[in-house]
């Protein structure tokens, strides 16, 4: 049933809200390798696949990983502070090693492509470090990819738009009060602004 649903989708997202049960982890590992659709892995999917990232290299439809430094540390074995100190290099190395686009969340977010290209993001603010913010980014990225953007472009654009929405939420509410739902509510206005409407 799950594989049938995945076959219907333009882009499959695995991770947000799944939890860490051994059976769930096993299902995530199986789906990540079987699903023949473009794939975004976030949150608990990243935890379930820690130490097995190189198995994704053979996927033909493209894979985007959206880790923060702690999650990337579990994938690479490098300590989080060391990753933080060399964000660009760490994202690039991970993208090349895993044959996937890597969106290393943080300040600044570094989006790395397997060919070695890294795009740094200038939008966003510390108020976005709130529960659910990464889920909004993952959904935004998957939506842009599903609408026909190349995976690399969708990843970099989603990070930028997400940051702009966070900046708009901060402008209205103040940095300390931003929640993920505020970022989500700011997205339509950001799109209208970027499109010149």
N, C-alpha and C positions, 0 to 999 in steps of 0.2 A: 504494500500500500504506500509506504513512504517513497519508495523508488519510483512508483507511478506518478506521484505528486511532483517529485523532482523532475521527471521527464517533461512534465507540462510547463515548468517554470522557465523563464528566460534567464534568470540568475537565481542561484540557491544560496541562502545565508544559513550558516550553522553556528550556533554558539550562544547568543544572548538568552539568558534566563533558563538554561537547561539544567544547571546544577551539576554536582560531582558525584554521581552514583556510579559504581563500577560497570553496571549494565549500560548505563547511558554513555559512559566513556567508550565502551566497546562498540556501541552502535555508531557513535561519531566517527571512530576510526574506520569502520567498515564503509559508512556512507561517503566519507571524504575521498576514498579511493575508488568507489563504484560509480558515484554520480557523474554522468557524462554531460554536465552543464557547467557554465561559468560558476565559480564558487568563491564566496567570501567567508573566511573563517575568523571568528572573533570570540572573545570571552572564554566560556567553558570549552569550546571546541579547541582553542589554542592550548588549554590545560590538558585536554585529553590526548592531544597529539604531540605533546612535549617529548623530545627525544626521538621522534619519528618523522621529523619534517622533510627529510630527504626523500621519503617515499612519495611525496607530492610532485617530484620532478617530472614524472612521466605523464602527468595529466595533460590532455590535449586542449581542453577548453579554457584554460586560464584560471589562476588562483590568486586571490588577494588575501593577505594576512594583515590584521590590524592590532598588533600587540602594543601594550605599554612596555616600559623597560623591564618590569618584573616578569612579564610573560615571555619576552624575548630572551631573558636570562635563562629561563627554563628550557628554551629551545636550543640555546647555543652553549650553555654551561659557563658563560661569562657572567661575572657578578654585575648586578644592577648599577652600582656606582661607576663601574668601568664603562658600561654601555652609555650611561648618561654623559660621561666625559668625552665620548667619541661617537656622538649620535649619527653623524653622517656616514662615517666608516662602518659602524655597526649595522646600520640599515642596508647599506650597499652590500656588505659581506653576506648578510642574511638572504637578501634577494637573490644573489648569485648562487649561494649554497642550496637554497630550497627551490630555485627555479620559479619563484613567485614574486609578485609585487608585494612589497612590505611597506605598510604605513606605520611607522614608529611614532606613536602618539606621545606628545609632550611639548616642551617649549624649546625650540620650535619643533613642530611635527616634520619629520623627514619621510618623504615618499620615495622609495627606491625601486628601480626596475631591474630586472635580471641583466640587462645590458650594461649596468653600471651607472646609469643616469640617476641623479638624486635631485628632487625638487624640495626646497625648503618653504614652509608656509609662513606668511607674515601676519595673518589674521588670527584672532582669538585672544583670550585673556585667562588669568588664573581662576576666575570664577567658574570656568567651564569644567574644572576638575570636580565634578559632581556625579553622583550615581546616575547612570542612564545616559549620560552625555555620549559615551562611546557607542551605545546602541543607536542613537540618533544618527551618528556619523555612518555607522554600518548600513543602516537603511537608506540613507541618502546616497551613499556610494553604489549600493546595489541598484537603486532606482535609476541613477544616471547611466550605469552600465547597461541595464535592461532597455533603456531608451535608445541605445545605439551608439553611445560613445565607446571609443576604445578603452580597454581596461585601464591603461596607464593614465589616460586623460580623465576618466571617471574618478580614479583615486585622487589625483591631484586637485581636480575641481571640487570634489566633495569636501576635501579637507579645507579648502579655501572658503567655500560657501558656508560650511559648518562654523568656521571661525568667525565669519562676518555675522552670522546669526547670533553667535555668542556675544559678539561686541555690541550688537543692537540690544540684546537682552540686558547687558550690563548698563548701557546708556539709560534704559528705562527703569531698571530695578536696583542698580548698584551691584558691584562685583560680589558682595557677600550673599546676595539674595538669589542669584541665578540658579535655576533648576533645569534639568533636562527638558521638561515640558515647556519652559520659557524659550529655550533654543529652538525647539520644534515650532512653536507659535511664531517665531520671528522669521522663519524660512520664507514664507510667501512674499513678505516685504523685501527681503534680500534679493530674491529672484526678480521681482519687478524692478528693483533698483539697478541690478546688473544688466537687465535686458533693456534698460532705458525707457521703461514705461512710466 
